[in-house]
Amino acid sequence: MCAAPVVASGDVRPSDATSQEVELGRKTREEIARHFSIIHNPVYQARVETIVGRLQPHMERDLPYEVTIIDHEMVNAFAIAGGGMYVATGMLDFVKSDLELAGVIAHEMAHADRKHVITQMARNERMTLLAIAAAIASKGKAAALIAANALQVAVMGAYSIDIEKEADACGIQALARAGYNPVGMLTLQERIKEEALKHPHVDYGIYQTHPEVDERIAAAVKYMEDNGIEVNRKYSLGLLRTEIAQQDGALLLKLDEETLLEGRDDDATISLFERISADLSRYLQLETAPFDVRVQGEAANRSLWVAGKRITRASELTTASDLEMLRESIHRALSVARRSHPMADYFK
């Protein structure tokens, strides 16, 4: 289990009320249809459905998970009772990668899987499960009120911090088991925190009422570390990418926009640059400390090391000074990359 179940007076446990969930989900969909425009975009739909398909086997319950795209600029996604999920076009535009989008969807699937909407409603209204079930089954104002309350909880993300942290933990676990790097969930929260500070008037949906975002970020990092999941942010942010390019008859090895090395366009240089590129892609992370990119050794054995791994020797480069210049160029690229995502605590 990803975390201890959320338990409090009036809470709903994962084995309860499936039929009530389905009915509440149906009534909530009716409410959503009155408030939002649905987008029928096959590209968007294929993107989210692929992610759902990979994650679904790693949920605790076999719910009929279904994602609907809504036309709204808010950076938001939400789940309703019974497995329905909604992703706003604003969120699709905001995520930097499928890893971040997978983090969003995994979090919402966890909400549905753990019955968090009903749990939060029970807490808010101080109602028992039987009272909620009776209200859902009714045909009058009580049913409409319950559906409206469920929509408010879902859309506004009005969950308590323990529920949000549980959804994060369950989502991270599902992502890892499905073969996704879970760090996308973390980088998305960090970027939304940054944007909310720069643009406080923008609607950040599920994050707008969450002053506990720092606590959630810290809890997510701890959960990943406790479960042996490396926190490597560059994969979800698309940073620290190596490239071998040709320019004016020369061969360039680049790290993002920084040129690391320049050499002749021949087989020996291509082979060297490919090996250095592969090693930097593997060992250099945004979380790599400055002192872990260093030059040490004597004469021909003087070498560049990154995170304890030898990347190249002075004897492999054109001049001895190239090794120091290479180190400095890597430091510059790291500095630029970290400034583009400033809310992370890289060296914790």
C-alpha positions in Angstrom: 0.0 0.0 0.0 1.3 3.5 -0.9 0.4 5.0 2.5 -1.7 4.3 5.5 -5.4 4.9 4.7 -6.8 8.2 5.5 -9.0 7.6 8.6 -11.1 10.1 10.5 -14.6 10.3 11.8 -17.0 10.0 8.8 -14.2 8.8 6.4 -15.0 6.3 3.6 -12.7 3.3 3.2 -11.7 2.0 -0.2 -14.0 -1.1 0.0 -17.2 0.8 0.6 -20.0 2.3 -1.5 -19.1 1.5 -5.1 -22.7 1.8 -6.3 -23.0 5.2 -4.5 -19.8 6.3 -6.2 -21.1 5.5 -9.6 -24.3 7.3 -9.0 -22.6 10.3 -7.5 -20.2 10.3 -10.5 -23.1 10.3 -12.9 -24.8 13.3 -11.1 -21.5 15.2 -10.9 -21.0 14.8 -14.6 -24.4 16.4 -15.2 -23.2 19.3 -13.1 -19.9 19.6 -14.9 -21.7 19.6 -18.3 -23.6 22.7 -17.1 -20.4 24.6 -16.2 -17.7 23.5 -18.7 -17.3 23.0 -22.5 -16.0 19.6 -23.5 -13.2 19.3 -26.1 -13.2 16.5 -28.5 -9.6 16.5 -29.7 -8.2 13.1 -30.8 -4.6 14.1 -30.2 -5.3 15.3 -26.6 -7.4 12.3 -26.0 -4.8 9.8 -27.2 -2.2 11.5 -25.1 -4.1 11.2 -21.8 -5.6 7.8 -22.5 -2.2 6.3 -23.1 -1.1 7.5 -19.7 -4.3 6.2 -18.0 -3.8 2.8 -19.7 -0.3 2.4 -18.3 -1.3 3.5 -14.8 -4.6 1.7 -14.4 -3.1 -1.8 -13.6 -1.3 -0.2 -10.6 -4.4 1.2 -8.9 -5.9 -0.8 -6.0 -9.4 -0.8 -7.5 -10.5 -1.7 -11.0 -12.6 1.5 -11.7 -13.8 2.6 -15.1 -11.3 5.4 -15.4 -12.2 7.8 -18.1 -10.6 11.2 -18.9 -12.5 14.1 -20.4 -10.8 17.3 -21.8 -12.5 20.6 -20.8 -11.9 23.9 -22.6 -10.7 26.1 -19.8 -7.5 28.2 -19.3 -7.1 27.2 -15.7 -4.1 25.0 -14.8 -6.3 22.3 -13.4 -7.3 18.6 -13.4 -9.7 16.8 -11.1 -11.3 13.5 -10.4 -14.9 12.7 -9.5 -16.4 9.8 -7.7 -16.3 6.5 -9.6 -13.2 7.0 -11.8 -14.1 10.0 -14.0 -11.3 12.5 -14.5 -11.2 15.9 -16.2 -8.1 17.8 -17.5 -8.3 21.4 -18.5 -6.6 22.6 -21.7 -4.8 25.1 -19.5 -3.1 22.2 -17.8 -2.2 20.5 -21.1 -0.6 23.7 -22.3 1.3 24.2 -19.0 3.0 20.8 -18.6 6.5 20.6 -20.0 6.5 16.8 -20.7 4.5 13.7 -20.6 6.2 12.9 -17.3 4.5 16.0 -15.7 1.2 15.1 -17.3 1.5 11.6 -16.0 2.1 13.0 -12.6 -1.1 15.0 -12.8 -3.1 12.0 -14.0 -1.6 9.7 -11.4 -2.6 12.1 -8.6 -6.2 12.3 -9.8 -6.5 8.6 -10.3 -5.3 8.1 -6.8 -8.0 10.5 -5.6 -10.6 8.3 -7.3 -9.0 5.0 -6.3 -9.0 6.1 -2.6 -12.5 7.6 -2.6 -11.2 11.0 -1.6 -14.1 13.0 -2.9 -16.6 11.1 -0.7 -14.1 11.1 2.2 -13.7 14.9 2.1 -17.5 15.4 1.7 -18.1 13.2 4.8 -15.6 15.4 6.7 -17.0 18.7 5.5 -20.6 17.9 6.2 -20.1 15.7 9.2 -22.2 13.0 7.5 -22.0 9.3 7.8 -21.6 7.0 4.8 -25.2 5.9 5.2 -26.4 9.6 5.1 -24.4 10.3 2.0 -25.7 7.2 0.3 -29.3 8.1 1.1 -28.8 11.6 -0.2 -27.2 10.3 -3.4 -30.1 7.9 -4.0 -32.7 10.5 -3.5 -34.4 12.3 -6.4 -34.8 15.7 -4.7 -32.8 18.7 -3.6 -30.5 16.6 -1.4 -29.1 14.7 -4.4 -28.5 17.9 -6.3 -26.8 19.5 -3.3 -24.6 16.4 -2.8 -23.6 16.5 -6.5 -22.8 20.3 -6.3 -20.7 19.7 -3.2 -18.8 16.9 -4.8 -18.1 19.1 -7.8 -16.8 21.9 -5.6 -14.5 19.5 -3.7 -13.2 18.1 -6.9 -12.7 21.3 -9.0 -11.3 23.4 -6.2 -9.2 20.6 -4.9 -10.6 21.3 -1.4 -8.9 18.4 0.2 -7.1 18.3 3.5 -3.4 18.1 3.5 -3.3 14.4 4.6 -5.6 13.4 1.7 -3.4 15.4 -0.8 -0.2 13.8 0.5 -1.8 10.4 0.3 -2.8 11.0 -3.4 0.7 12.2 -4.1 2.3 9.1 -2.5 -0.1 6.7 -4.2 0.4 8.4 -7.5 4.2 8.3 -7.2 4.0 4.6 -6.4 1.8 3.9 -9.5 4.1 6.0 -11.7 7.2 4.1 -10.7 5.4 0.7 -11.1 4.2 1.8 -14.6 7.7 2.7 -15.7 7.3 6.5 -15.5 9.9 8.6 -13.7 7.7 10.0 -10.9 9.7 13.3 -10.7 7.2 14.9 -13.0 4.7 15.2 -10.2 7.3 17.1 -8.2 8.5 19.5 -10.9 5.0 20.4 -11.8 4.2 21.4 -8.2 7.5 23.4 -8.0 6.7 25.2 -11.3 3.1 26.0 -10.2 4.5 27.4 -6.9 6.8 29.7 -8.9 4.1 30.8 -11.3 1.7 31.5 -8.4 4.3 33.8 -6.8 4.9 35.6 -10.1 1.3 35.8 -11.2 -1.0 35.6 -8.1 -4.1 36.6 -10.2 -3.9 33.4 -12.3 -6.3 30.5 -11.6 -4.2 27.5 -10.6 -7.2 25.3 -9.9 -6.2 22.4 -7.7 -3.3 24.4 -6.2 -4.9 27.8 -5.6 -6.1 27.0 -2.1 -3.1 25.1 -1.0 -0.7 27.1 1.2 0.6 23.6 2.2 2.3 23.2 -1.2 5.8 23.3 0.5 4.7 20.5 2.8 3.5 18.5 -0.1 6.7 19.0 -2.1 8.8 18.0 0.9 6.6 14.9 1.5 6.9 13.9 -2.1 10.7 14.2 -2.1 10.9 12.2 1.2 8.5 9.5 -0.2 10.7 9.0 -3.3 13.9 8.9 -1.3 12.5 6.5 1.2 11.4 4.2 -1.6 14.7 4.3 -3.5 13.4 6.6 -6.3 16.1 9.0 -7.5 15.0 12.6 -7.7 16.3 13.6 -11.2 14.3 16.6 -12.3 16.0 17.1 -15.7 14.0 14.3 -17.4 10.6 16.0 -16.8 11.9 19.5 -17.5 13.7 18.7 -20.7 17.0 20.3 -19.4 20.7 19.3 -19.6 20.3 17.7 -23.0 23.4 16.9 -24.9 23.7 17.3 -28.7 26.4 16.8 -31.3 26.2 19.3 -34.0 28.1 20.4 -37.1 29.0 24.1 -37.7 31.3 25.5 -40.4 33.1 22.2 -40.9 33.6 21.7 -37.2 32.0 19.3 -34.7 30.4 20.7 -31.6 29.4 19.0 -28.4 26.6 21.0 -26.7 24.8 20.9 -23.4 21.5 22.8 -23.8 22.7 26.1 -25.4 26.3 25.8 -24.0 29.1 24.6 -26.3 31.3 22.2 -24.3 33.8 21.1 -26.9 34.8 21.8 -30.5 36.8 19.5 -32.7 37.4 18.2 -36.2 34.5 16.5 -38.0 36.1 13.1 -38.2 35.4 9.6 -36.9 37.7 9.9 -33.9 36.1 13.1 -32.7 32.6 11.7 -33.3 33.4 8.6 -31.2 34.8 10.7 -28.4 31.9 13.2 -28.3 29.4 10.4 -28.4 31.0 8.7 -25.4 31.2 12.0 -23.4 27.6 12.8 -24.4 26.3 9.5 -23.2 28.2 9.8 -19.9 26.9 13.3 -19.2 23.4 12.2 -20.1 23.7 9.4 -17.5 25.6 11.1 -14.7 25.0 14.8 -14.8 21.8 15.9 -13.1 20.3 19.2 -11.9 20.9 17.8 -8.4 24.7 17.3 -9.1 26.5 19.5 -6.6 29.1 22.0 -8.0 32.0 20.2 -6.3 30.9 16.9 -7.9 32.0 18.4 -11.3 35.8 18.6 -10.9 39.1 18.1 -12.5 41.8 16.0 -10.7 44.9 13.9 -11.4 48.3 14.6 -12.9 49.6 15.1 -16.5 47.9 12.7 -19.0 45.8 11.1 -16.3 44.3 14.4 -15.4 40.5 13.8 -15.8 37.1 15.4 -15.6 34.9 13.7 -13.0 31.1 14.1 -12.7 29.3 12.5 -9.6 32.2 10.2 -9.0 32.4 9.0 -12.6 35.3 9.7 -15.0 34.0 11.5 -18.1 37.2 12.1 -20.1 41.0 12.5 -19.7 43.2 15.4 -20.8 45.0 13.1 -23.2 41.8 12.6 -25.1 41.3 16.3 -25.8 43.2 18.7 -28.1 44.9 20.7 -25.3 45.3 20.4 -21.6 43.3 23.6 -21.1 40.3 22.0 -22.8 39.6 20.0 -19.6 39.3 23.1 -17.4 37.2 24.8 -20.0 35.0 21.8 -20.2 34.4 21.9 -16.5 33.6 25.6 -16.6 31.2 25.1 -19.5 29.3 22.4 -17.6 29.1 24.6 -14.5 27.6 27.4 -16.7 25.1 25.1 -18.3 24.1 23.8 -14.8 23.7 27.3 -13.5 21.5 28.3 -16.4 19.3 25.2 -16.1 18.8 25.6 -12.4 17.8 29.3 -12.8 15.1 28.2 -15.2 13.5 26.1 -12.4 14.4 28.0 -9.3 11.9 26.6 -6.7 13.7 23.3 -6.3 16.0 22.5 -3.4 18.6 20.7 -5.5 21.1 19.9 -2.9 18.9 18.7 0.0 
